[in-house]
């Protein structure tokens, strides 16, 4: 069976220096990482529409002021399986200001699994993955590089295996 890369659209939503993320646990490796909310881009759907739809479905929230930050490619192992994602990253704001007053925002994944997002600062000790450092060095995706650790499932487990995409926005 032929496997394909999974197209994703994610939203970097900021509250001061923190970004909204949810926890991703890899029981096989025994590690926990963080990722911004968003999800799969459906066939025929624009990435901007996908991230708006995903935030609406998962968090019952509306996104405003969307602007693209760039495109990333992530090749990694998660829960023992090889994975490949093409990720379009947007920065946006939640339309309802009361979301920014909450420490956690609860939602539901498409599969019915509970989802709990929280505001998280990137630890000064957490390494910035090589793909983010290269993208920042190239003068692109500076906001992604500043918040890089939450954008990966586990920065230390994929270091050196993840590369910026070959798209013009992140070359």
Sine and cosine of phi, psi and omega as CSV:
sin_phi,cos_phi,sin_psi,cos_psi,sin_omega,cos_omega
0.00,0.00,0.76,-0.65,0.01,-1.00
-0.99,0.17,0.71,-0.70,0.03,-1.00
-0.96,-0.28,0.50,-0.87,-0.04,-1.00
-0.85,-0.52,0.35,-0.94,0.13,-0.99
-0.94,0.33,0.58,-0.81,0.01,-1.00
-1.00,-0.06,0.87,-0.50,0.05,-1.00
-0.99,0.15,0.76,-0.65,-0.01,-1.00
-0.81,-0.59,0.44,-0.90,0.18,-0.98
-0.79,-0.61,0.83,-0.55,-0.03,-1.00
-0.86,-0.51,0.46,-0.89,-0.01,-1.00
-0.90,-0.44,0.86,-0.51,0.16,-0.99
-1.00,0.05,0.94,-0.35,-0.02,-1.00
-0.91,-0.41,0.86,-0.50,-0.11,-0.99
-0.98,-0.22,0.55,-0.83,0.22,-0.98
-0.74,-0.67,0.99,-0.13,-0.12,-0.99
0.90,0.43,-0.81,-0.58,0.01,-1.00
-1.00,0.00,-0.03,1.00,-0.03,-1.00
-0.99,-0.14,0.43,-0.90,0.12,-0.99
-0.84,-0.54,0.41,-0.91,0.00,-1.00
-0.99,0.14,0.83,-0.56,-0.02,-1.00
-0.63,-0.77,0.25,-0.97,0.18,-0.98
-0.81,-0.59,0.40,-0.91,-0.07,-1.00
-0.98,0.20,0.67,-0.75,0.07,-1.00
-0.82,-0.57,0.88,-0.47,-0.07,-1.00
-0.96,-0.27,0.77,-0.63,0.12,-0.99
-0.95,-0.32,0.99,-0.17,-0.05,-1.00
-0.91,0.41,-0.50,0.87,-0.02,-1.00
-0.91,0.41,-0.72,0.70,0.01,-1.00
-1.00,0.08,-0.31,0.95,-0.05,-1.00
0.95,0.31,0.60,0.80,-0.02,-1.00
-0.79,-0.61,0.39,-0.92,0.06,-1.00
-0.82,-0.58,0.72,-0.70,0.06,-1.00
-0.77,-0.64,-0.09,-1.00,-0.07,-1.00
-0.67,-0.74,0.55,-0.83,-0.01,-1.00
-0.60,-0.80,0.60,-0.80,0.09,-1.00
-0.92,0.40,0.38,-0.92,0.02,-1.00
-0.93,0.36,0.39,-0.92,-0.01,-1.00
0.53,-0.85,-0.32,-0.95,0.00,-1.00
0.05,-1.00,-0.31,-0.95,-0.12,-0.99
-0.91,0.41,0.68,-0.74,0.14,-0.99
-1.00,0.06,0.88,-0.47,-0.01,-1.00
-0.96,0.27,0.42,-0.91,0.01,-1.00
-0.83,0.55,0.76,-0.65,0.02,-1.00
0.99,0.12,-0.02,1.00,-0.04,-1.00
-0.99,-0.16,0.68,-0.73,0.10,-1.00
-0.96,0.29,0.55,-0.84,-0.05,-1.00
-0.87,0.49,-0.61,0.79,0.02,-1.00
-0.89,0.46,-0.69,0.73,0.05,-1.00
-0.91,0.42,-0.60,0.80,-0.02,-1.00
-0.90,0.43,-0.70,0.71,-0.04,-1.00
-0.92,0.38,-0.59,0.80,0.06,-1.00
-0.90,0.44,-0.72,0.70,0.01,-1.00
-0.89,0.46,-0.71,0.70,-0.03,-1.00
-0.88,0.47,-0.68,0.73,0.01,-1.00
-0.92,0.40,-0.64,0.77,0.04,-1.00
-0.90,0.45,-0.72,0.69,-0.04,-1.00
-0.94,0.34,-0.70,0.71,-0.11,-0.99
-0.99,0.17,-0.65,0.76,-0.12,-0.99
-0.92,-0.40,-0.01,1.00,-0.07,-1.00
0.80,0.61,0.71,0.70,-0.04,-1.00
-0.73,-0.68,0.41,-0.91,0.04,-1.00
-0.96,-0.29,0.66,-0.75,0.04,-1.00
-0.99,-0.14,0.60,-0.80,0.09,-1.00
-0.73,-0.69,0.13,-0.99,0.07,-1.00
0.78,0.63,0.67,0.74,0.01,-1.00
-0.95,0.32,0.67,-0.74,0.16,-0.99
-0.56,-0.83,0.67,-0.75,-0.04,-1.00
-0.94,0.33,0.68,-0.74,0.10,-1.00
-0.99,-0.15,-0.52,0.85,0.01,-1.00
0.43,-0.90,-0.12,-0.99,-0.02,-1.00
-0.82,-0.57,0.70,-0.71,0.01,-1.00
-0.84,-0.54,0.42,-0.91,0.14,-0.99
-0.85,-0.52,0.75,-0.66,-0.09,-1.00
-0.78,-0.62,0.92,-0.40,0.07,-1.00
-0.91,-0.41,0.85,-0.53,-0.17,-0.98
-0.35,-0.94,0.08,-1.00,0.11,-0.99
-0.92,-0.39,0.76,-0.66,0.00,-1.00
-0.70,-0.72,0.82,-0.58,-0.05,-1.00
0.79,0.62,0.64,0.77,0.07,-1.00
0.99,0.13,-0.06,1.00,-0.04,-1.00
-0.94,-0.33,0.64,-0.77,0.11,-0.99
-0.93,0.36,0.69,-0.72,-0.01,-1.00
-0.71,-0.70,0.42,-0.91,0.00,-1.00
-0.54,-0.84,0.83,-0.55,-0.02,-1.00
-0.79,-0.62,0.60,-0.80,0.22,-0.98
-0.94,-0.35,0.88,-0.47,-0.17,-0.98
-0.89,-0.46,0.84,-0.54,0.13,-0.99
-0.99,-0.13,0.86,-0.50,-0.09,-1.00
-0.96,-0.27,0.77,-0.64,0.04,-1.00
-0.88,-0.47,0.44,-0.90,0.22,-0.98
-0.95,-0.32,0.67,-0.75,-0.01,-1.00
-0.41,-0.91,0.04,-1.00,0.03,-1.00
-0.83,-0.56,0.51,-0.86,0.12,-0.99
-0.99,0.17,0.75,-0.66,-0.06,-1.00
-0.90,0.43,-0.59,0.80,-0.02,-1.00
-1.00,0.04,0.95,-0.32,-0.07,-1.00
-0.88,0.47,-0.36,0.93,-0.01,-1.00
-0.92,0.39,-0.37,0.93,0.06,-1.00
-0.88,0.47,-0.53,0.85,-0.03,-1.00
-0.96,0.29,-0.27,0.96,0.04,-1.00
-0.99,0.10,-0.29,0.96,-0.04,-1.00
-1.00,0.08,0.56,-0.83,0.10,-0.99
-0.99,0.14,-0.52,0.85,0.06,-1.00
-0.75,-0.66,0.49,-0.87,0.06,-1.00
-0.80,-0.60,0.92,-0.40,-0.05,-1.00
-1.00,-0.02,0.56,-0.83,0.02,-1.00
-0.45,-0.90,-0.23,-0.97,-0.03,-1.00
-0.68,-0.74,0.74,-0.67,0.08,-1.00
-0.95,0.30,0.25,-0.97,0.01,-1.00
-0.87,0.49,-0.48,0.88,0.00,-1.00
-1.00,0.08,0.09,1.00,0.02,-1.00
1.00,-0.01,-0.10,0.99,0.01,-1.00
-0.95,0.32,0.65,-0.76,0.03,-1.00
-0.90,0.43,0.58,-0.81,-0.01,-1.00
-0.76,-0.65,0.77,-0.64,0.03,-1.00
-0.80,-0.61,0.91,-0.42,0.02,-1.00
-0.99,-0.14,0.52,-0.86,0.05,-1.00
-0.61,-0.79,0.29,-0.96,0.01,-1.00
-1.00,0.07,0.78,-0.63,-0.10,-1.00
-0.66,-0.75,0.70,-0.71,0.13,-0.99
-1.00,0.01,0.55,-0.84,0.11,-0.99
-0.96,0.27,0.79,-0.61,0.00,-1.00
-0.90,0.44,0.64,-0.77,0.05,-1.00
-0.89,0.45,-0.42,0.91,-0.01,-1.00
-1.00,0.08,-0.31,0.95,-0.07,-1.00
-0.95,0.31,0.76,-0.65,-0.01,-1.00
-0.95,0.33,0.57,-0.82,0.13,-0.99
-1.00,0.09,0.82,-0.58,-0.02,-1.00
-0.86,0.52,0.48,-0.88,-0.03,-1.00
-0.84,0.55,-0.65,0.76,-0.02,-1.00
-0.87,0.49,-0.61,0.79,0.00,-1.00
-0.95,0.30,-0.64,0.77,0.02,-1.00
-0.90,0.44,-0.67,0.74,0.03,-1.00
-0.90,0.44,-0.67,0.75,0.00,-1.00
-0.90,0.44,-0.67,0.75,0.01,-1.00
-0.92,0.39,-0.65,0.76,0.02,-1.00
-0.88,0.47,-0.57,0.82,0.02,-1.00
-0.96,0.26,-0.04,1.00,0.05,-1.00
1.00,0.04,0.23,0.97,-0.02,-1.00
-0.81,-0.59,0.40,-0.92,0.09,-1.00
0.85,0.52,0.61,0.79,0.01,-1.00
-0.85,0.53,-0.64,0.77,0.02,-1.00
-0.91,0.41,-0.58,0.82,0.04,-1.00
-0.92,0.39,-0.68,0.73,-0.01,-1.00
-0.90,0.44,-0.61,0.79,0.02,-1.00
-0.91,0.42,-0.50,0.86,-0.03,-1.00
-0.92,-0.40,0.48,0.88,-0.19,-0.98
-0.90,0.44,-0.64,0.77,-0.07,-1.00
-0.86,0.52,-0.71,0.71,0.04,-1.00
-0.92,0.39,-0.29,0.96,-0.01,-1.00
-0.99,0.14,-0.14,0.99,-0.02,-1.00
-0.92,-0.38,0.39,-0.92,0.06,-1.00
-0.92,0.39,-0.66,0.75,0.06,-1.00
-0.28,-0.96,0.95,-0.31,-0.11,-0.99
-0.85,0.52,-0.67,0.74,-0.07,-1.00
-0.95,0.32,-0.49,0.87,-0.06,-1.00
-0.98,0.19,-0.34,0.94,-0.03,-1.00
-0.92,-0.39,0.00,1.00,-0.03,-1.00
-0.80,0.60,0.76,-0.65,0.02,-1.00
1.00,0.09,-0.18,0.98,-0.01,-1.00
-0.95,-0.31,-0.19,0.98,-0.05,-1.00
-0.94,-0.34,0.71,-0.70,-0.08,-1.00
-0.81,-0.58,0.45,-0.89,0.13,-0.99
-0.91,0.42,0.44,-0.90,-0.02,-1.00
-0.93,0.38,0.23,-0.97,0.02,-1.00
-1.00,-0.01,0.15,0.99,-0.02,-1.00
-0.95,0.31,0.40,-0.92,-0.01,-1.00
-0.86,0.50,-0.40,0.92,-0.05,-1.00
-0.98,0.20,-0.18,0.98,-0.08,-1.00
-0.58,-0.81,0.58,0.81,-0.05,-1.00
-1.00,0.04,0.00,0.00,0.00,0.00
